[in-house]
């Protein structure tokens, strides 16, 4: 069996990263406190990830209203000679501006991000929202500001959020989501697309292609978040937390599935256990490798609340890669899960996953 390749991946624009990185979103969740004990716990987790090889560190100005950036900045100061790919995002904090993307507000937010992270240059800066005001009033200004930051050497690459559609969306809504992404993609011309993706993410076709083949054709890298569906695909009960809305008002996190949808997931996981066994960590390993092996120009970021979670996730890369047959089998099971979840979203009885 072929060992999983942990060689650094090229996302474009000179960005090279270990296949598995860390997302700091959990640091800013409303159910996490800001005590020194909790800060120390998160810092220990980040240190562990760095020791295990992670160099892609992903955050946003909206995670804990800057707290995640500040904590990551503390970590970066501990490793002044390490080659990190630091990624942050903008687009949700408005402050006193009329809109998160209004006029020079991006520039002000970027300066604060630099101060929080204690860096002169970011590897990746991502437009984290598709809302550019009425009639996309602030779209041109947002693009100009990011291009200027790149030209000045303040950032290496420009990112944008990828497409997402909630379960139960109509065909028209799916087309509208794809069309909106394609419209913005052609104008922003991102170097990297940041997207939530896992085996049960609703599929959106882009010019008849998957996100992976589409971005490869345009030379854009991909960063995938939520590969375990917040623990669901690892067989764990996800934390119930208010989820950020997607472009059509649906949850982007997958944390608030209905009971019938959760039944559909569990039925699919039973099929996976029947085929691959039920050893500890098997489900997490399969879910992670499934995302990582979708394309060579993508990297995956995992969230964490404990150091142990990060250790378990990085341990998943120590074994063999999934074979072509195993990837195809998981494709079939995940497809059936998505079909059953769609049925459940419309109030129909989900079918048992069959392979």
Buried (B, 14 or more C-beta within 10 A) or exposed (E): EEEBEBEBBBBBBEBBBBBBBBBBBBBBBEEBEEEEEBBEBBBEBBBBBBEBBBBBBBBBBBBBEBBBBBBBBBBBEEEEEEEBBBBBBBBBBEEEBEBBBBBEBBBBBBEBBBEBBBBEEBBBBBBBBBBBBEEBEBBEBBBEBBBEBBEEEBBBBBBBBBBBBBBBBEEEBBBBBBEBBBEBBEBBBBBBBBBBBBBBBBEBEBEEEBBBEBBBEEEBBBBBBBBBBBBBBBBBEBBEBEBEEBBBEBBBBBBEBBEBBBBBBEBBBBBBBEEBEEEEBBBBBBBBBBBBBBBEBBBBBBBBBBBEBBBBBBEBBEEEBBEEEBBEBBEBBBBBBBBBBBBBBEEEEBEEBEB
